[in-house]
Amino acid sequence: MNIAVLAALSAVSGPSAIAAALLIGLAALGTAIGFGILGGKFLEGVARQPELSAMLMMRMFLMAGLVDAFAAISIVMGLYLFFASNPFMTQAIKAATVGV
């Protein structure tokens, strides 16, 4: 491999790994905070009106699924960026080989 291609790969590979780590870490953090707030508000609602616990539980599980879906999508995108064919990598290789 050419030195320019290796330099382009390293210039793209490092920030891509940082981006993937941020996607996974911030998604986990946001989901944990969301589940904590959701559970706390559910308990407050049931404590105020125990007769509505079935309806509140159904809505809580619906919102929990939506909060968890956000984390799952972010984790999949982070892993795709880290392990699959990085779309930025092909552009960097193309730019490095044109200059050679």
mmCIF file as gemmi writes it, N, C-alpha and C atoms, coordinates in Angstrom:
data_model
loop_
_atom_site.group_PDB
_atom_site.id
_atom_site.type_symbol
_atom_site.label_atom_id
_atom_site.label_alt_id
_atom_site.label_comp_id
_atom_site.label_asym_id
_atom_site.label_entity_id
_atom_site.label_seq_id
_atom_site.pdbx_PDB_ins_code
_atom_site.Cartn_x
_atom_site.Cartn_y
_atom_site.Cartn_z
_atom_site.occupancy
_atom_site.B_iso_or_equiv
_atom_site.pdbx_formal_charge
_atom_site.auth_seq_id
_atom_site.auth_asym_id
_atom_site.pdbx_PDB_model_num
ATOM 1 N N . MET Axp A 1 ? 0.837 -1.186 0 1 0 ? 1 A 1
ATOM 2 C CA . MET Axp A 1 ? 0 0 0 1 0 ? 1 A 1
ATOM 3 C C . MET Axp A 1 ? 0.88 1.246 0 1 0 ? 1 A 1
ATOM 4 N N . ASN Axp A 2 ? 0.333 2.265 -0.536 1 0 ? 2 A 1
ATOM 5 C CA . ASN Axp A 2 ? 1.016 3.537 -0.619 1 0 ? 2 A 1
ATOM 6 C C . ASN Axp A 2 ? 0.937 4.261 0.733 1 0 ? 2 A 1
ATOM 7 N N . ILE Axp A 3 ? 1.923 5.101 1 1 0 ? 3 A 1
ATOM 8 C CA . ILE Axp A 3 ? 1.942 5.855 2.253 1 0 ? 3 A 1
ATOM 9 C C . ILE Axp A 3 ? 0.751 6.813 2.328 1 0 ? 3 A 1
ATOM 10 N N . ALA Axp A 4 ? 0.362 7.398 1.203 1 0 ? 4 A 1
ATOM 11 C CA . ALA Axp A 4 ? -0.773 8.324 1.2 1 0 ? 4 A 1
ATOM 12 C C . ALA Axp A 4 ? -2.073 7.606 1.531 1 0 ? 4 A 1
ATOM 13 N N . VAL Axp A 5 ? -2.209 6.38 1.036 1 0 ? 5 A 1
ATOM 14 C CA . VAL Axp A 5 ? -3.415 5.601 1.33 1 0 ? 5 A 1
ATOM 15 C C . VAL Axp A 5 ? -3.462 5.232 2.804 1 0 ? 5 A 1
ATOM 16 N N . LEU Axp A 6 ? -2.325 4.837 3.359 1 0 ? 6 A 1
ATOM 17 C CA . LEU Axp A 6 ? -2.276 4.5 4.788 1 0 ? 6 A 1
ATOM 18 C C . LEU Axp A 6 ? -2.562 5.72 5.655 1 0 ? 6 A 1
ATOM 19 N N . ALA Axp A 7 ? -2.06 6.873 5.253 1 0 ? 7 A 1
ATOM 20 C CA . ALA Axp A 7 ? -2.335 8.097 6.009 1 0 ? 7 A 1
ATOM 21 C C . ALA Axp A 7 ? -3.814 8.449 5.94 1 0 ? 7 A 1
ATOM 22 N N . ALA Axp A 8 ? -4.417 8.258 4.773 1 0 ? 8 A 1
ATOM 23 C CA . ALA Axp A 8 ? -5.852 8.536 4.635 1 0 ? 8 A 1
ATOM 24 C C . ALA Axp A 8 ? -6.675 7.566 5.465 1 0 ? 8 A 1
ATOM 25 N N . LEU Axp A 9 ? -6.263 6.304 5.489 1 0 ? 9 A 1
ATOM 26 C CA . LEU Axp A 9 ? -6.985 5.309 6.295 1 0 ? 9 A 1
ATOM 27 C C . LEU Axp A 9 ? -6.9 5.629 7.78 1 0 ? 9 A 1
ATOM 28 N N . SER Axp A 10 ? -5.727 6.02 8.242 1 0 ? 10 A 1
ATOM 29 C CA . SER Axp A 10 ? -5.595 6.324 9.664 1 0 ? 10 A 1
ATOM 30 C C . SER Axp A 10 ? -6.312 7.621 10.022 1 0 ? 10 A 1
ATOM 31 N N . ALA Axp A 11 ? -6.384 8.56 9.08 1 0 ? 11 A 1
ATOM 32 C CA . ALA Axp A 11 ? -7.087 9.81 9.355 1 0 ? 11 A 1
ATOM 33 C C . ALA Axp A 11 ? -8.591 9.615 9.447 1 0 ? 11 A 1
ATOM 34 N N . VAL Axp A 12 ? -9.103 8.574 8.811 1 0 ? 12 A 1
ATOM 35 C CA . VAL Axp A 12 ? -10.541 8.308 8.846 1 0 ? 12 A 1
ATOM 36 C C . VAL Axp A 12 ? -10.883 7.265 9.911 1 0 ? 12 A 1
ATOM 37 N N . SER Axp A 13 ? -10 6.319 10.127 1 0 ? 13 A 1
ATOM 38 C CA . SER Axp A 13 ? -10.276 5.222 11.053 1 0 ? 13 A 1
ATOM 39 C C . SER Axp A 13 ? -10.394 5.683 12.508 1 0 ? 13 A 1
ATOM 40 N N . GLY Axp A 14 ? -9.535 6.577 12.937 1 0 ? 14 A 1
ATOM 41 C CA . GLY Axp A 14 ? -9.572 7.059 14.317 1 0 ? 14 A 1
ATOM 42 C C . GLY Axp A 14 ? -10.844 7.821 14.657 1 0 ? 14 A 1
ATOM 43 N N . PRO Axp A 15 ? -11.185 8.86 13.878 1 0 ? 15 A 1
ATOM 44 C CA . PRO Axp A 15 ? -12.439 9.565 14.163 1 0 ? 15 A 1
ATOM 45 C C . PRO Axp A 15 ? -13.681 8.695 14.015 1 0 ? 15 A 1
ATOM 46 N N . SER Axp A 16 ? -13.63 7.706 13.135 1 0 ? 16 A 1
ATOM 47 C CA . SER Axp A 16 ? -14.78 6.793 13.007 1 0 ? 16 A 1
ATOM 48 C C . SER Axp A 16 ? -14.956 5.954 14.267 1 0 ? 16 A 1
ATOM 49 N N . ALA Axp A 17 ? -13.851 5.522 14.845 1 0 ? 17 A 1
ATOM 50 C CA . ALA Axp A 17 ? -13.937 4.755 16.093 1 0 ? 17 A 1
ATOM 51 C C . ALA Axp A 17 ? -14.457 5.631 17.228 1 0 ? 17 A 1
ATOM 52 N N . ILE Axp A 18 ? -14.037 6.887 17.269 1 0 ? 18 A 1
ATOM 53 C CA . ILE Axp A 18 ? -14.529 7.802 18.301 1 0 ? 18 A 1
ATOM 54 C C . ILE Axp A 18 ? -16.027 8.067 18.103 1 0 ? 18 A 1
ATOM 55 N N . ALA Axp A 19 ? -16.44 8.237 16.857 1 0 ? 19 A 1
ATOM 56 C CA . ALA Axp A 19 ? -17.862 8.467 16.572 1 0 ? 19 A 1
ATOM 57 C C . ALA Axp A 19 ? -18.701 7.256 16.965 1 0 ? 19 A 1
ATOM 58 N N . ALA Axp A 20 ? -18.207 6.055 16.68 1 0 ? 20 A 1
ATOM 59 C CA . ALA Axp A 20 ? -18.941 4.844 17.047 1 0 ? 20 A 1
ATOM 60 C C . ALA Axp A 20 ? -19.043 4.719 18.566 1 0 ? 20 A 1
ATOM 61 N N . ALA Axp A 21 ? -17.971 5.022 19.262 1 0 ? 21 A 1
ATOM 62 C CA . ALA Axp A 21 ? -17.995 4.955 20.724 1 0 ? 21 A 1
ATOM 63 C C . ALA Axp A 21 ? -18.963 5.977 21.308 1 0 ? 21 A 1
ATOM 64 N N . LEU Axp A 22 ? -18.986 7.172 20.735 1 0 ? 22 A 1
ATOM 65 C CA . LEU Axp A 22 ? -19.93 8.186 21.209 1 0 ? 22 A 1
ATOM 66 C C . LEU Axp A 22 ? -21.374 7.78 20.937 1 0 ? 22 A 1
ATOM 67 N N . LEU Axp A 23 ? -21.627 7.199 19.766 1 0 ? 23 A 1
ATOM 68 C CA . LEU Axp A 23 ? -22.984 6.744 19.46 1 0 ? 23 A 1
ATOM 69 C C . LEU Axp A 23 ? -23.464 5.705 20.46 1 0 ? 23 A 1
ATOM 70 N N . ILE Axp A 24 ? -22.618 4.746 20.745 1 0 ? 24 A 1
ATOM 71 C CA . ILE Axp A 24 ? -23.005 3.671 21.658 1 0 ? 24 A 1
ATOM 72 C C . ILE Axp A 24 ? -23.111 4.189 23.096 1 0 ? 24 A 1
ATOM 73 N N . GLY Axp A 25 ? -22.131 4.966 23.529 1 0 ? 25 A 1
ATOM 74 C CA . GLY Axp A 25 ? -22.123 5.441 24.912 1 0 ? 25 A 1
ATOM 75 C C . GLY Axp A 25 ? -23.231 6.435 25.22 1 0 ? 25 A 1
ATOM 76 N N . LEU Axp A 26 ? -23.438 7.388 24.333 1 0 ? 26 A 1
ATOM 77 C CA . LEU Axp A 26 ? -24.48 8.382 24.586 1 0 ? 26 A 1
ATOM 78 C C . LEU Axp A 26 ? -25.877 7.776 24.463 1 0 ? 26 A 1
ATOM 79 N N . ALA Axp A 27 ? -26.033 6.783 23.593 1 0 ? 27 A 1
ATOM 80 C CA . ALA Axp A 27 ? -27.328 6.105 23.509 1 0 ? 27 A 1
ATOM 81 C C . ALA Axp A 27 ? -27.63 5.349 24.797 1 0 ? 27 A 1
ATOM 82 N N . ALA Axp A 28 ? -26.631 4.695 25.347 1 0 ? 28 A 1
ATOM 83 C CA . ALA Axp A 28 ? -26.834 3.982 26.611 1 0 ? 28 A 1
ATOM 84 C C . ALA Axp A 28 ? -27.121 4.951 27.756 1 0 ? 28 A 1
ATOM 85 N N . LEU Axp A 29 ? -26.42 6.065 27.774 1 0 ? 29 A 1
ATOM 86 C CA . LEU Axp A 29 ? -26.646 7.056 28.822 1 0 ? 29 A 1
ATOM 87 C C . LEU Axp A 29 ? -28.042 7.669 28.718 1 0 ? 29 A 1
ATOM 88 N N . GLY Axp A 30 ? -28.44 8.038 27.516 1 0 ? 30 A 1
ATOM 89 C CA . GLY Axp A 30 ? -29.768 8.614 27.315 1 0 ? 30 A 1
ATOM 90 C C . GLY Axp A 30 ? -30.878 7.644 27.658 1 0 ? 30 A 1
ATOM 91 N N . THR Axp A 31 ? -30.69 6.379 27.309 1 0 ? 31 A 1
ATOM 92 C CA . THR Axp A 31 ? -31.697 5.373 27.628 1 0 ? 31 A 1
ATOM 93 C C . THR Axp A 31 ? -31.798 5.152 29.128 1 0 ? 31 A 1
ATOM 94 N N . ALA Axp A 32 ? -30.679 5.128 29.817 1 0 ? 32 A 1
ATOM 95 C CA . ALA Axp A 32 ? -30.705 4.942 31.27 1 0 ? 32 A 1
ATOM 96 C C . ALA Axp A 32 ? -31.413 6.109 31.958 1 0 ? 32 A 1
ATOM 97 N N . ILE Axp A 33 ? -31.125 7.309 31.515 1 0 ? 33 A 1
ATOM 98 C CA . ILE Axp A 33 ? -31.801 8.475 32.099 1 0 ? 33 A 1
ATOM 99 C C . ILE Axp A 33 ? -33.287 8.441 31.778 1 0 ? 33 A 1
ATOM 100 N N . GLY Axp A 34 ? -33.618 8.087 30.54 1 0 ? 34 A 1
ATOM 101 C CA . GLY Axp A 34 ? -35.027 8.013 30.136 1 0 ? 34 A 1
ATOM 102 C C . GLY Axp A 34 ? -35.805 6.972 30.916 1 0 ? 34 A 1
ATOM 103 N N . PHE Axp A 35 ? -35.211 5.794 31.115 1 0 ? 35 A 1
ATOM 104 C CA . PHE Axp A 35 ? -35.894 4.756 31.887 1 0 ? 35 A 1
ATOM 105 C C . PHE Axp A 35 ? -36.056 5.166 33.351 1 0 ? 35 A 1
ATOM 106 N N . GLY Axp A 36 ? -35.074 5.852 33.894 1 0 ? 36 A 1
ATOM 107 C CA . GLY Axp A 36 ? -35.183 6.312 35.274 1 0 ? 36 A 1
ATOM 108 C C . GLY Axp A 36 ? -36.307 7.317 35.452 1 0 ? 36 A 1
ATOM 109 N N . ILE Axp A 37 ? -36.391 8.286 34.559 1 0 ? 37 A 1
ATOM 110 C CA . ILE Axp A 37 ? -37.473 9.282 34.623 1 0 ? 37 A 1
ATOM 111 C C . ILE Axp A 37 ? -38.818 8.621 34.39 1 0 ? 37 A 1
ATOM 112 N N . LEU Axp A 38 ? -38.88 7.713 33.404 1 0 ? 38 A 1
ATOM 113 C CA . LEU Axp A 38 ? -40.131 7.032 33.08 1 0 ? 38 A 1
ATOM 114 C C . LEU Axp A 38 ? -40.645 6.205 34.254 1 0 ? 38 A 1
ATOM 115 N N . GLY Axp A 39 ? -39.753 5.446 34.887 1 0 ? 39 A 1
ATOM 116 C CA . GLY Axp A 39 ? -40.168 4.646 36.036 1 0 ? 39 A 1
ATOM 117 C C . GLY Axp A 39 ? -40.597 5.494 37.216 1 0 ? 39 A 1
ATOM 118 N N . GLY Axp A 40 ? -39.883 6.591 37.447 1 0 ? 40 A 1
ATOM 119 C CA . GLY Axp A 40 ? -40.254 7.48 38.541 1 0 ? 40 A 1
ATOM 120 C C . GLY Axp A 40 ? -41.61 8.12 38.337 1 0 ? 40 A 1
ATOM 121 N N . LYS Axp A 41 ? -41.879 8.567 37.121 1 0 ? 41 A 1
ATOM 122 C CA . LYS Axp A 41 ? -43.183 9.187 36.833 1 0 ? 41 A 1
ATOM 123 C C . LYS Axp A 41 ? -44.311 8.151 36.885 1 0 ? 41 A 1
ATOM 124 N N . PHE Axp A 42 ? -44.004 6.924 36.489 1 0 ? 42 A 1
ATOM 125 C CA . PHE Axp A 42 ? -45.012 5.862 36.594 1 0 ? 42 A 1
ATOM 126 C C . PHE Axp A 42 ? -45.38 5.613 38.05 1 0 ? 42 A 1
ATOM 127 N N . LEU Axp A 43 ? -44.38 5.533 38.909 1 0 ? 43 A 1
ATOM 128 C CA . LEU Axp A 43 ? -44.653 5.301 40.331 1 0 ? 43 A 1
ATOM 129 C C . LEU Axp A 43 ? -45.402 6.463 40.958 1 0 ? 43 A 1
ATOM 130 N N . GLU Axp A 44 ? -45.084 7.687 40.538 1 0 ? 44 A 1
ATOM 131 C CA . GLU Axp A 44 ? -45.824 8.844 41.033 1 0 ? 44 A 1
ATOM 132 C C . GLU Axp A 44 ? -47.288 8.786 40.611 1 0 ? 44 A 1
ATOM 133 N N . GLY Axp A 45 ? -47.526 8.403 39.36 1 0 ? 45 A 1
ATOM 134 C CA . GLY Axp A 45 ? -48.895 8.32 38.854 1 0 ? 45 A 1
ATOM 135 C C . GLY Axp A 45 ? -49.704 7.242 39.552 1 0 ? 45 A 1
ATOM 136 N N . VAL Axp A 46 ? -49.088 6.096 39.803 1 0 ? 46 A 1
ATOM 137 C CA . VAL Axp A 46 ? -49.79 5.004 40.491 1 0 ? 46 A 1
ATOM 138 C C . VAL Axp A 46 ? -50.024 5.369 41.947 1 0 ? 46 A 1
ATOM 139 N N . ALA Axp A 47 ? -49.105 6.087 42.562 1 0 ? 47 A 1
ATOM 140 C CA . ALA Axp A 47 ? -49.304 6.495 43.951 1 0 ? 47 A 1
ATOM 141 C C . ALA Axp A 47 ? -50.46 7.492 44.074 1 0 ? 47 A 1
ATOM 142 N N . ARG Axp A 48 ? -50.627 8.34 43.059 1 0 ? 48 A 1
ATOM 143 C CA . ARG Axp A 48 ? -51.718 9.311 43.106 1 0 ? 48 A 1
ATOM 144 C C . ARG Axp A 48 ? -53.071 8.667 42.824 1 0 ? 48 A 1
ATOM 145 N N . GLN Axp A 49 ? -53.104 7.806 41.772 1 0 ? 49 A 1
ATOM 146 C CA . GLN Axp A 49 ? -54.375 7.178 41.385 1 0 ? 49 A 1
ATOM 147 C C . GLN Axp A 49 ? -54.152 5.69 41.133 1 0 ? 49 A 1
ATOM 148 N N . PRO Axp A 50 ? -54.258 4.881 42.174 1 0 ? 50 A 1
ATOM 149 C CA . PRO Axp A 50 ? -53.995 3.448 42.023 1 0 ? 50 A 1
ATOM 150 C C . PRO Axp A 50 ? -54.971 2.749 41.077 1 0 ? 50 A 1
ATOM 151 N N . GLU Axp A 51 ? -56.168 3.31 40.895 1 0 ? 51 A 1
ATOM 152 C CA . GLU Axp A 51 ? -57.141 2.639 40.023 1 0 ? 51 A 1
ATOM 153 C C . GLU Axp A 51 ? -56.744 2.74 38.543 1 0 ? 51 A 1
ATOM 154 N N . LEU Axp A 52 ? -55.836 3.622 38.195 1 0 ? 52 A 1
ATOM 155 C CA . LEU Axp A 52 ? -55.386 3.77 36.809 1 0 ? 52 A 1
ATOM 156 C C . LEU Axp A 52 ? -54.068 3.031 36.528 1 0 ? 52 A 1
ATOM 157 N N . SER Axp A 53 ? -53.69 2.13 37.424 1 0 ? 53 A 1
ATOM 158 C CA . SER Axp A 53 ? -52.375 1.488 37.285 1 0 ? 53 A 1
ATOM 159 C C . SER Axp A 53 ? -52.265 0.655 36.016 1 0 ? 53 A 1
ATOM 160 N N . ALA Axp A 54 ? -53.338 -0.019 35.596 1 0 ? 54 A 1
ATOM 161 C CA . ALA Axp A 54 ? -53.266 -0.842 34.379 1 0 ? 54 A 1
ATOM 162 C C . ALA Axp A 54 ? -53.04 0.035 33.144 1 0 ? 54 A 1
ATOM 163 N N . MET Axp A 55 ? -53.764 1.142 33.043 1 0 ? 55 A 1
ATOM 164 C CA . MET Axp A 55 ? -53.605 2.036 31.898 1 0 ? 55 A 1
ATOM 165 C C . MET Axp A 55 ? -52.226 2.694 31.908 1 0 ? 55 A 1
ATOM 166 N N . LEU Axp A 56 ? -51.781 3.103 33.103 1 0 ? 56 A 1
ATOM 167 C CA . LEU Axp A 56 ? -50.468 3.738 33.192 1 0 ? 56 A 1
ATOM 168 C C . LEU Axp A 56 ? -49.349 2.755 32.859 1 0 ? 56 A 1
ATOM 169 N N . MET Axp A 57 ? -49.521 1.498 33.273 1 0 ? 57 A 1
ATOM 170 C CA . MET Axp A 57 ? -48.502 0.498 32.98 1 0 ? 57 A 1
ATOM 171 C C . MET Axp A 57 ? -48.412 0.228 31.482 1 0 ? 57 A 1
ATOM 172 N N . MET Axp A 58 ? -49.561 0.171 30.809 1 0 ? 58 A 1
ATOM 173 C CA . MET Axp A 58 ? -49.563 -0.045 29.37 1 0 ? 58 A 1
ATOM 174 C C . MET Axp A 58 ? -48.832 1.098 28.664 1 0 ? 58 A 1
ATOM 175 N N . ARG Axp A 59 ? -49.119 2.317 29.066 1 0 ? 59 A 1
ATOM 176 C CA . ARG Axp A 59 ? -48.461 3.472 28.446 1 0 ? 59 A 1
ATOM 177 C C . ARG Axp A 59 ? -46.982 3.529 28.798 1 0 ? 59 A 1
ATOM 178 N N . MET Axp A 60 ? -46.635 3.1 30.001 1 0 ? 60 A 1
ATOM 179 C CA . MET Axp A 60 ? -45.226 3.085 30.376 1 0 ? 60 A 1
ATOM 180 C C . MET Axp A 60 ? -44.448 2.099 29.506 1 0 ? 60 A 1
ATOM 181 N N . PHE Axp A 61 ? -45.014 0.91 29.281 1 0 ? 61 A 1
ATOM 182 C CA . PHE Axp A 61 ? -44.322 -0.076 28.453 1 0 ? 61 A 1
ATOM 183 C C . PHE Axp A 61 ? -44.226 0.373 27.004 1 0 ? 61 A 1
ATOM 184 N N . LEU Axp A 62 ? -45.223 1.089 26.521 1 0 ? 62 A 1
ATOM 185 C CA . LEU Axp A 62 ? -45.16 1.631 25.165 1 0 ? 62 A 1
ATOM 186 C C . LEU Axp A 62 ? -44.02 2.646 25.051 1 0 ? 62 A 1
ATOM 187 N N . MET Axp A 63 ? -43.924 3.541 25.998 1 0 ? 63 A 1
ATOM 188 C CA . MET Axp A 63 ? -42.848 4.537 25.983 1 0 ? 63 A 1
ATOM 189 C C . MET Axp A 63 ? -41.48 3.884 26.212 1 0 ? 63 A 1
ATOM 190 N N . ALA Axp A 64 ? -41.445 2.837 27.03 1 0 ? 64 A 1
ATOM 191 C CA . ALA Axp A 64 ? -40.179 2.134 27.258 1 0 ? 64 A 1
ATOM 192 C C . ALA Axp A 64 ? -39.683 1.497 25.961 1 0 ? 64 A 1
ATOM 193 N N . GLY Axp A 65 ? -40.605 0.968 25.165 1 0 ? 65 A 1
ATOM 194 C CA . GLY Axp A 65 ? -40.219 0.406 23.873 1 0 ? 65 A 1
ATOM 195 C C . GLY Axp A 65 ? -39.668 1.457 22.934 1 0 ? 65 A 1
ATOM 196 N N . LEU Axp A 66 ? -40.269 2.643 22.939 1 0 ? 66 A 1
ATOM 197 C CA . LEU Axp A 66 ? -39.773 3.716 22.079 1 0 ? 66 A 1
ATOM 198 C C . LEU Axp A 66 ? -38.411 4.223 22.536 1 0 ? 66 A 1
ATOM 199 N N . VAL Axp A 67 ? -38.225 4.338 23.845 1 0 ? 67 A 1
ATOM 200 C CA . VAL Axp A 67 ? -36.932 4.778 24.369 1 0 ? 67 A 1
ATOM 201 C C . VAL Axp A 67 ? -35.86 3.749 24.056 1 0 ? 67 A 1
ATOM 202 N N . ASP Axp A 68 ? -36.198 2.476 24.177 1 0 ? 68 A 1
ATOM 203 C CA . ASP Axp A 68 ? -35.244 1.408 23.9 1 0 ? 68 A 1
ATOM 204 C C . ASP Axp A 68 ? -34.945 1.31 22.407 1 0 ? 68 A 1
ATOM 205 N N . ALA Axp A 69 ? -35.903 1.611 21.564 1 0 ? 69 A 1
ATOM 206 C CA . ALA Axp A 69 ? -35.666 1.574 20.118 1 0 ? 69 A 1
ATOM 207 C C . ALA Axp A 69 ? -34.624 2.613 19.714 1 0 ? 69 A 1
ATOM 208 N N . PHE Axp A 70 ? -34.659 3.773 20.349 1 0 ? 70 A 1
ATOM 209 C CA . PHE Axp A 70 ? -33.647 4.799 20.064 1 0 ? 70 A 1
ATOM 210 C C . PHE Axp A 70 ? -32.253 4.27 20.367 1 0 ? 70 A 1
ATOM 211 N N . ALA Axp A 71 ? -32.107 3.613 21.481 1 0 ? 71 A 1
ATOM 212 C CA . ALA Axp A 71 ? -30.795 3.07 21.851 1 0 ? 71 A 1
ATOM 213 C C . ALA Axp A 71 ? -30.368 1.967 20.895 1 0 ? 71 A 1
ATOM 214 N N . ALA Axp A 72 ? -31.298 1.12 20.51 1 0 ? 72 A 1
ATOM 215 C CA . ALA Axp A 72 ? -30.96 0.016 19.602 1 0 ? 72 A 1
ATOM 216 C C . ALA Axp A 72 ? -30.511 0.549 18.243 1 0 ? 72 A 1
ATOM 217 N N . ILE Axp A 73 ? -31.198 1.56 17.734 1 0 ? 73 A 1
ATOM 218 C CA . ILE Axp A 73 ? -30.812 2.134 16.443 1 0 ? 73 A 1
ATOM 219 C C . ILE Axp A 73 ? -29.437 2.778 16.536 1 0 ? 73 A 1
ATOM 220 N N . SER Axp A 74 ? -29.16 3.477 17.605 1 0 ? 74 A 1
ATOM 221 C CA . SER Axp A 74 ? -27.847 4.117 17.772 1 0 ? 74 A 1
ATOM 222 C C . SER Axp A 74 ? -26.732 3.084 17.908 1 0 ? 74 A 1
ATOM 223 N N . ILE Axp A 75 ? -27.001 2.014 18.63 1 0 ? 75 A 1
ATOM 224 C CA . ILE Axp A 75 ? -25.99 0.974 18.793 1 0 ? 75 A 1
ATOM 225 C C . ILE Axp A 75 ? -25.712 0.278 17.466 1 0 ? 75 A 1
ATOM 226 N N . VAL Axp A 76 ? -26.746 -0.001 16.698 1 0 ? 76 A 1
ATOM 227 C CA . VAL Axp A 76 ? -26.554 -0.645 15.389 1 0 ? 76 A 1
ATOM 228 C C . VAL Axp A 76 ? -25.761 0.271 14.459 1 0 ? 76 A 1
ATOM 229 N N . MET Axp A 77 ? -26.085 1.558 14.448 1 0 ? 77 A 1
ATOM 230 C CA . MET Axp A 77 ? -25.343 2.485 13.588 1 0 ? 77 A 1
ATOM 231 C C . MET Axp A 77 ? -23.879 2.608 14.031 1 0 ? 77 A 1
ATOM 232 N N . GLY Axp A 78 ? -23.636 2.622 15.316 1 0 ? 78 A 1
ATOM 233 C CA . GLY Axp A 78 ? -22.264 2.669 15.808 1 0 ? 78 A 1
ATOM 234 C C . GLY Axp A 78 ? -21.472 1.431 15.446 1 0 ? 78 A 1
ATOM 235 N N . LEU Axp A 79 ? -22.078 0.263 15.606 1 0 ? 79 A 1
ATOM 236 C CA . LEU Axp A 79 ? -21.398 -0.975 15.238 1 0 ? 79 A 1
ATOM 237 C C . LEU Axp A 79 ? -21.191 -1.09 13.74 1 0 ? 79 A 1
ATOM 238 N N . TYR Axp A 80 ? -22.16 -0.588 12.955 1 0 ? 80 A 1
ATOM 239 C CA . TYR Axp A 80 ? -22.004 -0.589 11.502 1 0 ? 80 A 1
ATOM 240 C C . TYR Axp A 80 ? -20.833 0.3 11.099 1 0 ? 80 A 1
ATOM 241 N N . LEU Axp A 81 ? -20.727 1.453 11.716 1 0 ? 81 A 1
ATOM 242 C CA . LEU Axp A 81 ? -19.643 2.371 11.407 1 0 ? 81 A 1
ATOM 243 C C . LEU Axp A 81 ? -18.297 1.783 11.808 1 0 ? 81 A 1
ATOM 244 N N . PHE Axp A 82 ? -18.286 0.987 12.856 1 0 ? 82 A 1
ATOM 245 C CA . PHE Axp A 82 ? -17.03 0.43 13.369 1 0 ? 82 A 1
ATOM 246 C C . PHE Axp A 82 ? -16.601 -0.834 12.639 1 0 ? 82 A 1
ATOM 247 N N . PHE Axp A 83 ? -17.547 -1.747 12.362 1 0 ? 83 A 1
ATOM 248 C CA . PHE Axp A 83 ? -17.173 -3.054 11.826 1 0 ? 83 A 1
ATOM 249 C C . PHE Axp A 83 ? -17.468 -3.242 10.344 1 0 ? 83 A 1
ATOM 250 N N . ALA Axp A 84 ? -18.52 -2.661 9.813 1 0 ? 84 A 1
ATOM 251 C CA . ALA Axp A 84 ? -18.89 -2.881 8.421 1 0 ? 84 A 1
ATOM 252 C C . ALA Axp A 84 ? -18.047 -1.987 7.517 1 0 ? 84 A 1
ATOM 253 N N . SER Axp A 85 ? -18.338 -2.034 6.246 1 0 ? 85 A 1
ATOM 254 C CA . SER Axp A 85 ? -17.584 -1.216 5.302 1 0 ? 85 A 1
ATOM 255 C C . SER Axp A 85 ? -17.895 0.255 5.554 1 0 ? 85 A 1
ATOM 256 N N . ASN Axp A 86 ? -16.92 0.949 6.037 1 0 ? 86 A 1
ATOM 257 C CA . ASN Axp A 86 ? -17.076 2.354 6.407 1 0 ? 86 A 1
ATOM 258 C C . ASN Axp A 86 ? -17.216 3.195 5.132 1 0 ? 86 A 1
ATOM 259 N N . PRO Axp A 87 ? -18.305 3.934 4.978 1 0 ? 87 A 1
ATOM 260 C CA . PRO Axp A 87 ? -18.461 4.721 3.749 1 0 ? 87 A 1
ATOM 261 C C . PRO Axp A 87 ? -17.437 5.846 3.635 1 0 ? 87 A 1
ATOM 262 N N . PHE Axp A 88 ? -16.918 6.318 4.752 1 0 ? 88 A 1
ATOM 263 C CA . PHE Axp A 88 ? -15.908 7.361 4.709 1 0 ? 88 A 1
ATOM 264 C C . PHE Axp A 88 ? -14.556 6.823 4.261 1 0 ? 88 A 1
ATOM 265 N N . MET Axp A 89 ? -14.341 5.526 4.517 1 0 ? 89 A 1
ATOM 266 C CA . MET Axp A 89 ? -13.064 4.918 4.172 1 0 ? 89 A 1
ATOM 267 C C . MET Axp A 89 ? -12.875 4.848 2.653 1 0 ? 89 A 1
ATOM 268 N N . THR Axp A 90 ? -13.925 4.5 1.924 1 0 ? 90 A 1
ATOM 269 C CA . THR Axp A 90 ? -13.8 4.401 0.471 1 0 ? 90 A 1
ATOM 270 C C . THR Axp A 90 ? -13.525 5.765 -0.153 1 0 ? 90 A 1
ATOM 271 N N . GLN Axp A 91 ? -14.135 6.804 0.394 1 0 ? 91 A 1
ATOM 272 C CA . GLN Axp A 91 ? -13.882 8.152 -0.109 1 0 ? 91 A 1
ATOM 273 C C . GLN Axp A 91 ? -12.431 8.579 0.187 1 0 ? 91 A 1
ATOM 274 N N . ALA Axp A 92 ? -11.924 8.211 1.34 1 0 ? 92 A 1
ATOM 275 C CA . ALA Axp A 92 ? -10.543 8.568 1.687 1 0 ? 92 A 1
ATOM 276 C C . ALA Axp A 92 ? -9.557 7.835 0.784 1 0 ? 92 A 1
ATOM 277 N N . ILE Axp A 93 ? -9.811 6.572 0.508 1 0 ? 93 A 1
ATOM 278 C CA . ILE Axp A 93 ? -8.924 5.806 -0.378 1 0 ? 93 A 1
ATOM 279 C C . ILE Axp A 93 ? -8.973 6.374 -1.791 1 0 ? 93 A 1
ATOM 280 N N . LYS Axp A 94 ? -10.169 6.719 -2.25 1 0 ? 94 A 1
ATOM 281 C CA . LYS Axp A 94 ? -10.316 7.283 -3.58 1 0 ? 94 A 1
ATOM 282 C C . LYS Axp A 94 ? -9.571 8.606 -3.7 1 0 ? 94 A 1
ATOM 283 N N . ALA Axp A 95 ? -9.676 9.449 -2.677 1 0 ? 95 A 1
ATOM 284 C CA . ALA Axp A 95 ? -8.993 10.735 -2.7 1 0 ? 95 A 1
ATOM 285 C C . ALA Axp A 95 ? -7.474 10.574 -2.63 1 0 ? 95 A 1
ATOM 286 N N . ALA Axp A 96 ? -7.018 9.565 -1.89 1 0 ? 96 A 1
ATOM 287 C CA . ALA Axp A 96 ? -5.574 9.346 -1.76 1 0 ? 96 A 1
ATOM 288 C C . ALA Axp A 96 ? -4.977 8.779 -3.04 1 0 ? 96 A 1
ATOM 289 N N . THR Axp A 97 ? -5.727 7.933 -3.728 1 0 ? 97 A 1
ATOM 290 C CA . THR Axp A 97 ? -5.188 7.34 -4.955 1 0 ? 97 A 1
ATOM 291 C C . THR Axp A 97 ? -5.251 8.298 -6.131 1 0 ? 97 A 1
ATOM 292 N N . VAL Axp A 98 ? -6.179 9.244 -6.108 1 0 ? 98 A 1
ATOM 293 C CA . VAL Axp A 98 ? -6.239 10.236 -7.187 1 0 ? 98 A 1
ATOM 294 C C . VAL Axp A 98 ? -5.034 11.15 -7.125 1 0 ? 98 A 1
ATOM 295 N N . GLY Axp A 99 ? -4.593 11.475 -5.923 1 0 ? 99 A 1
ATOM 296 C CA . GLY Axp A 99 ? -3.463 12.366 -5.766 1 0 ? 99 A 1
ATOM 297 C C . GLY Axp A 99 ? -2.124 11.726 -6.096 1 0 ? 99 A 1
ATOM 298 N N . VAL Axp A 100 ? -2.079 10.392 -6.179 1 0 ? 100 A 1
ATOM 299 C CA . VAL Axp A 100 ? -0.811 9.684 -6.421 1 0 ? 100 A 1
ATOM 300 C C . VAL Axp A 100 ? -0.464 9.666 -7.869 1 0 ? 100 A 1
